[in-house]
Amino acid sequence: MVTATQAVFLGYMGLLGVERLVELVLSKRNADWAFARGGVETGQPHYRFMVVFHTLFLVACLAEVLLLHRPFLGVWSWVALGCAVAAQGLRYWAITTLGPRWNSRIIVVPDLPPVVGGPYRFLRHPNYVAVVLELASVPLIHGAWWTAVFFSVGNLVLLSVRIRAEEAALGDAYARAFSHRPRFLPEVPRG
């Protein structure tokens, strides 16, 4: 029998699944936009792995909570939910800042200047910060700590490949524009 908190968690996970499908549609539309302007794609081999990895993440969250009867942990679960919602906010700030240049794949349109506004004023990779927060926090909303640990570690390995490929594809203009910006943790201005 599903508990009330598990039912709410299932609803949240359902919304997250729908969100991922919407992102894939947006990514496809943006890919078409980029390719129409001479966009060049790189990183295809690891992208396929990323899709499987993130799909398994959603399944693992549900499986651990339902099959291992992970509990809702009161204040800790609420903190995890707050982190997950904050991660979504950061993700969509990055997506809206990039506009049609956002994509789940690495597709670079030649000769476009780097985007340096929005969260990119503070970080090189705000979307990846959001993904790190999400993979750690979403499972913990309902105590699925194995999923949080396994997928967080796997994501760090995946991001080490992904970020190198993306930064190489973005080229010298990106490297110059972001040479003094941190990759993941924003610097606090000194007063």
C-alpha positions, 0 to 999 in steps of 0.5 A: 500500500502506498503511503500519503507521502509516497503518493505525493512523491510519485506525483512529483516524480510524474511532473519531473518526468513530464518536464523531461519530455518537454525539455526533449521537445524544446531541445529538438526545436532548438537543435533544428534552429542551430542546425539551420544556422550551421550548428555543429554537434559534438559529444554524440557518444556520451550523449546517448549514455546521458539519456540512459543515465538520466532515465534510470535516475527517475526509475531508481528514485521510484524503485528505491522509495517503493521497493525498499520502503524509504521513509519521508524524513520530516525536515530533511525531506523538506530541505531536499525538496527545497533544494530540488525546487531551487535546482529547477529554478537555476535550470530554467534561469539558464535555459531562458538565458540561453534561449534557442541556444540551449540544448541537451546536446552539444550543438554550437553555432559558429561565430555566435558570441558566448552568452554571458548574462543571467546565471552565466554572469556568476558561473560557467555551468549553472545548468550542471550545478542544477543537475548536481543539486537535483540528482543529490536532492530529488531522491532524498525527498523520500529517503532514497539515499542509495539513489542519491549517492550512486547517481551523484557519483555517476554524474560527476564522472559523466560531467567530467567528460561532458564539460571537457567536450562542451568547453572544447566545442565552444572554443576560444571566444568562450574560453576568453569570456569565461577565463575568470569565472568559476565553473560551479561555485559562484564567487562572492564579491569582496566589498 
